[in-house]
Amino acid sequence: MTEGKAQTLEDAIRVSYQTAVGLWGIQPSEFWAMTPQEWWWINDVKVAVNRPPGAVRRLSDLEAWAKAEGEKYRGRPKNG
């Protein structure tokens, strides 16, 4: 994977999983149960907390790609 760019959906899922579980302390089962929209809600809060006052938030290439992919699934019910 090129740094900052997801080459496949698997790359985006791996990075999202590593972020949620490894950095944020979310349980693996909770990660797999959440929707892409829920992940983005948590991400938005985590990024806002760590952003210096007045800083402009820009999406990385990976975030932009993953967010676009997630838009396809917003509003769909969870499996299970």
PEPE-V158222 format. One record per residue. RES is the residue in one small letter. PHI is phi in degrees with one decimal (none if undefined). OMEGA is omega in radians with two decimals (none if undefined). Layout:
{{RES PHI OMEGA} {RES PHI OMEGA}}
This chain:
{{m none 3.05} {t -73.9 -3.07} {e -56.4 3.10} {g 83.7 -3.13} {k -129.5 3.09} {a -82.6 3.11} {q -90.0 -3.11} {t -141.1 3.04} {l -61.1 3.11} {e -59.5 3.09} {d -59.7 -3.12} {a -64.6 3.12} {i -66.3 3.14} {r -60.5 -3.14} {v -65.2 3.11} {s -63.2 3.12} {y -63.0 -3.13} {q -61.3 3.12} {t -67.7 -3.07} {a -64.7 -3.06} {v -81.2 -3.05} {g -75.7 -3.07} {l -98.4 -3.03} {w -96.5 3.10} {g 77.7 3.08} {i -75.1 3.12} {q -66.8 3.13} {p -52.0 -3.12} {s -63.8 3.10} {e -69.7 3.10} {f -59.8 -3.07} {w -68.4 -3.14} {a -86.1 -3.07} {m -81.6 3.06} {t -85.8 3.04} {p -55.9 3.13} {q -62.3 3.11} {e -62.3 3.12} {w -60.4 -3.13} {w -66.9 3.08} {w -61.5 3.13} {i -64.5 3.13} {n -57.6 -3.12} {d -59.7 3.13} {v -68.5 -3.12} {k -62.0 -3.13} {v -68.9 -3.13} {a -62.7 -3.13} {v -65.9 -3.07} {n -93.2 -3.11} {r -86.2 3.08} {p -63.3 3.12} {p -55.1 3.11} {g 81.9 -3.14} {a -73.4 3.11} {v -88.5 -3.13} {r -89.0 3.07} {r -119.2 3.08} {l -82.0 2.99} {s -72.0 3.09} {d -58.1 3.14} {l -64.7 -3.14} {e -63.3 3.14} {a -62.2 3.13} {w -65.6 -3.11} {a -64.9 3.12} {k -66.3 3.10} {a -62.8 3.09} {e -64.9 3.13} {g -63.9 3.12} {e -58.9 3.14} {k -64.5 -3.01} {y -109.4 -3.12} {r -61.0 3.08} {g 86.0 3.10} {r -80.8 3.12} {p -69.0 3.08} {k -68.7 3.00} {n -75.8 3.05} {g 113.2 none}}
